[in-house]
Amino acid sequence: MNRANKIINELIQKKLKFPEDFINKIILGDALDLIKLIPDNSVDVVLTDPPYGLSKDEIRNDADLTTFYRILPECYRVLKDDSFFITFFSTKLLPKLFENNPFKYFWQIVLYCPEGMVKSPIGYTKYMSAFVFKKGNPKIPHLGKDIFVDTPGKMVEPDEGYIDHPTPKPKHFLKEILKMFTREDNIVLDPFIGSGSTAVACIQLNRKFIGFEIEESYWKLAQKRVSKFVDHKTCYQRKLFFMRGKKNEHTS
């Protein structure tokens, strides 16, 4: 670890304490730094949509899989024994999901999108997948199914309108996943929370969440969305921002 990153980690540790500064919070900062502040075996489930090499200009660290591979061992560390790690991933790059992966593959959950029109090498893709891995031998709390159908219409969130994020995941799909793989009051970690869909789904299902987001514009979007469902003054949170390699701190 270089001196600059060591200083940043020391500053973060002075500012943030687990669990009071993490539970039901969306923290603006680098997940690779923030996750180190979560103790071992503290999280019930990881559910995330990480940067995975699609080279989207709007998504930081999306040029390759470096960030994804670096976060995997930390996710394994913070997850409790006999727990699930659930991630979205690129179909095109799917074999790479199994490289450098400390988790064991368990299953795949699919959302069929009848009106989907995402270009792909075969023409158009009309589904998205969440890949379920496990640490140890967990039991599914609530048995369900592995294929769901997207809501009609081209809005990602019909009850909220347009979500200004390049890859928002429908909260109704996340809720179906959470219903199967979590229990009430479980702690769900999303280290790349983006527009905040995981947090909203957790609130609606009475789950606890921890979210990290490196882009301030998406952090603000997630805060705005969550504030529609909870009292933001009691749920979260002073504003903290740490960039890798330099200090950039804001508080409110």
C-alpha positions, 0 to 999 in steps of 0.5 A, a space after each residue: 500500500 502506498 503512503 497516500 492510500 495509507 493516509 486515506 485509510 487512516 482518515 476513513 477509519 477515524 470518520 467511519 465506525 461499524 456498524 453505526 456509520 454503515 447500516 442503512 447508509 449509502 456512503 460516497 466513496 471507493 468500495 475498495 477502501 470502504 469495505 475494509 472497514 467492515 469486520 469479518 463475517 458481518 454481512 448476511 448477503 452481498 447483492 451487487 451489479 459491479 463494473 465488469 468490463 463493458 467500457 461504459 463511459 458513465 461507469 467508473 472502473 468499467 474498462 476491465 475486471 480489475 475492480 471486480 477481482 479486487 473486491 471479491 476476496 473482500 466480499 468473501 471476508 465480510 460475508 458470514 459463513 454459509 451465505 450467498 454472494 449474488 452478482 449481475 454480470 456480462 453474458 459476453 464475459 461470463 467465463 471470466 466470472 469464474 476466474 479468481 472467484 473464491 465463491 462456489 457457483 450455486 444458481 442463476 436467476 433470470 429476468 425476461 424482458 419482453 420489450 428489451 432491445 439491448 444490442 448483442 452479438 446475436 442481435 438483441 438481448 431480452 434478459 438479464 441474469 443474476 448469478 448466485 454463488 455461495 460461501 459454505 453451505 447456506 440454506 435458501 430461506 424461502 424457495 422460489 423460482 429462477 425466471 421472472 418477467 419484467 414489468 410492461 413498458 420501457 420504464 425501469 421503474 413504472 412507479 418512479 419514472 425515468 432513472 438517470 443511470 446507464 444500468 439501473 436494475 429493476 427493484 421488483 426483480 431485486 425484491 424477488 431475489 431478496 425474498 428468496 435469499 434473505 430474511 427480515 433484518 438481514 444485512 445486505 451489502 451492495 458495494 456498487 449501489 449505483 442508483 440505489 435500487 438495492 437500498 430501496 428493495 431492502 427498505 420495502 422488504 424490511 432488510 438492512 442495507 449497506 451501500 457504497 457508490 463512487 460517483 457523486 451524481 449517482 450517490 445523489 440519485 440514490 439518496 433522492 430515491 431512498 428519501 421517498 421511502 424513508 425519513 432521510 434524517 433518521 436513516 442516513 447520512 452525513 456526506 463523506 467522500 474519499 477518492 483513492 490516491 487523494 483526499 477529497 472530503 465533504 461533510 454535511 
